[in-house]
Amino acid sequence: MRGDGDGWVFDPDGVRHWGVHGAAGLLLRAPLADGAIGVLLQHRAWWSHQGGTWALPGGARDSHESAIDTAVREADEEAGIGGAELRVVAAMVTHQSASGWTYTTVIAEVDEPVRTVANGESTELRWVREDEVDALPLHPAFEQSWPLLRERIDSLDPRS
């Protein structure tokens, strides 16, 4: 379903960002069988912006949505994850462009890795140990924000 947020925003230097009203994504965390914490990553379809890279399920924010609503909706659309299954623990703007466009990363938790169902925007969905995320070819914006997200996670996580 197409929302009123679908579309490109262009910075003065020509860099484009998806989401007329900004965008948001879900950083979903769960304990793995080996005791490590995993995050759900999406291998982006080749045809998408920065396709072939790994990032978070996410997308354009509609005018009536909060960043949290957007991240939960996009995770449901792209990974089949319902909002009732997760607990939102934080949200932070991880990118702001010259045009004022923002990307908000919503951090949430589940008690165990949930079943996922990829849509056409993904070639794969995978639970990845937090300490192995940066070994993957990451979407450039996610790669840039990952160290800040790790700091935020560490400040929230009593297991640290």
Secondary structure as the mmCIF struct_conf table of DSSP 4:
data_model
#
loop_
_struct_conf.conf_type_id
_struct_conf.id
_struct_conf.beg_label_comp_id
_struct_conf.beg_label_asym_id
_struct_conf.beg_label_seq_id
_struct_conf.end_label_comp_id
_struct_conf.end_label_asym_id
_struct_conf.end_label_seq_id
TURN_TY1_P TURN_TY1_P1 ASP A 4 GLY A 5
BEND BEND1 GLY A 7 GLY A 7
STRN STRN1 TRP A 8 PHE A 10
TURN_TY1_P TURN_TY1_P2 PRO A 12 ASP A 13
BEND BEND2 GLY A 14 GLY A 14
STRN STRN2 ARG A 16 TRP A 18
TURN_TY1_P TURN_TY1_P3 VAL A 20 HIS A 21
STRN STRN3 ALA A 23 PRO A 31
TURN_TY1_P TURN_TY1_P4 ALA A 33 ASP A 34
BEND BEND3 GLY A 35 GLY A 35
STRN STRN4 ILE A 37 ARG A 44
TURN_TY1_P TURN_TY1_P5 TRP A 46 TRP A 47
BEND BEND4 SER A 48 SER A 48
TURN_TY1_P TURN_TY1_P6 HIS A 49 GLY A 52
BEND BEND5 THR A 53 THR A 53
STRN STRN5 TRP A 54 ALA A 55
BEND BEND6 PRO A 57 PRO A 57
STRN STRN6 GLY A 58 ALA A 60
HELX_LH_PP_P HELX_LH_PP_P1 ARG A 61 ASP A 62
TURN_TY1_P TURN_TY1_P7 SER A 63 HIS A 64
HELX_RH_AL_P HELX_RH_AL_P1 ALA A 67 ALA A 79
HELX_RH_3T_P HELX_RH_3T_P1 GLY A 83 GLU A 85
STRN STRN7 ARG A 87 GLN A 96
TURN_TY1_P TURN_TY1_P8 ALA A 98 SER A 99
BEND BEND7 GLY A 100 GLY A 100
STRN STRN8 THR A 102 GLU A 109
BEND BEND8 ASP A 111 GLU A 112
HELX_LH_PP_P HELX_LH_PP_P2 PRO A 113 ARG A 115
TURN_TY1_P TURN_TY1_P9 GLY A 120 GLU A 121
STRN STRN9 SER A 122 ARG A 129
HELX_RH_3T_P HELX_RH_3T_P2 GLU A 130 ALA A 135
BEND BEND9 LEU A 136 LEU A 136
STRN STRN10 LEU A 138 LEU A 138
HELX_RH_AL_P HELX_RH_AL_P2 PRO A 140 LEU A 156
TURN_TY1_P TURN_TY1_P10 PRO A 158 ARG A 159
#
